[in-house]
Amino acid sequence: MGGMGAIWKFLKRHRRKFFFAGTAIAGAYFALKYARDKLEEYQQLKMTEAFVAARKQTHYESNQRTCNATAPSIIPSLREKIMLELNCENLTEQLQRKPSNKVYVWSELKLLSFTRTIVSIYATSILILTLRVQLNIIGGCNYARSEHDQPLTEEEGQVHQKYLETIQHFLTCGVQELSGAVRHAVEREMMNITLKQAFTVEALRDLVNKIRATIEDSSEPVTKTPFLKFIASPVGQEQQYSPESVALRQLLSETNEILASQDYHYVLQSTINHGFEGLYKHLHKVFATGMTDPQTLHQSSHNSPSIAVAKLIPPLAATIHVFCSDTTTEYLQQLLTLPCVNDLGYHVYESFCKPVTAA
């Protein structure tokens, strides 16, 4: 009992100290528990964010594979339209029949072969990049809806389908108008060039650059592509599609805004430059082949091999099968995977992943 009494007296004498000590311990316990709960909450948040980011990245990559598969499937239609507009084969057949107006036919064939080569480069770049924009708009919208458990309705699916079909505007009217513009520039720069005039690869590059300058220099601001008039879909035409014209009009307006942007202009110019570099590489191969044919090859004053325009017509006319091939050629694969093309697609996709509010 004496021992217990001593303990009791000790506790009573120091009760304030024990009180504050107990309070401090309890406070520390609750503070630790709060910190642990917050840490668990933070870790859970980070895990959720990582999961969402991974799911979004997977959806984005799937969308890019769709882009890379869709463009090559449409290019044969593009080639068919260009060949219909710029029919070198028909003129070649006429020459084989030795017509009385063969001088005129040869002159037309000269202009059409150069025009078709240049149009095929422009049109392929425009088609690939415009499809990339459209498919990433749709991809971003679809992802935003899936994040909020808002499945795509049948009406919305129809709007998206009709929206993607607007690329037909470029494949018909756009290609026709582009061909006319390029033909005008080719005529201007090649008016005084005869069929017998010989060109080196370097001289051909200079000639093509002059033609490009005539086409690409426009009254548009330098931040806007001069090809916009061939690409942008008329917003007013959507009323013929469906009662959901408001949604379609909005998609077309947003698309045209992107097509008129500085970013689109920069990337399109990069893809076009890539295409013409591909042309010059192809011409080097043509000249290398021509060097084995003494009747084809000439020697310029600078001791560089040169080929007469008449001999350049067949390989130039055939370049449409290089730039608008049925298969995914090395050139097309490079074009589809250019970093600037992927970057533009990513930014478009991101901008349309915004939350969707219920109507």
Secondary structure, 3 states (H helix, E strand, C coil): CHHHHHHHHHHHHCHHHHHHHHHHHHHHHHHHHHHHHHHHHHHHHHHHHHHHHHHHHHHHHHHHHHHHHHHHHHHHHHHHHHHHHCCHHHHHHHHHCCCCCHHHHHHHHHHHHHHHHHHHHHHHHHHHHHHHHHHHHHHHHHHHHHHCCCCCCHHHHHHHHHHHHHHHHHHHHHHHHHHHHHHHHHHHHHCCCCCCCEECHHHHHHHHHHHHHHHHCCCCCCCCCCCHHHHCCCHHHHHHCCCCHHHHHHHHHHHHHHHCCHHHHHHHHHHHHHHHHHHHHHHHHHHHHHCCCCCCEEECCCCCEEEEHHHHHHHHHHCHHHHCCCCCCHHHHHHHCCHHHHHHHHHHHHHCCCCCCCC
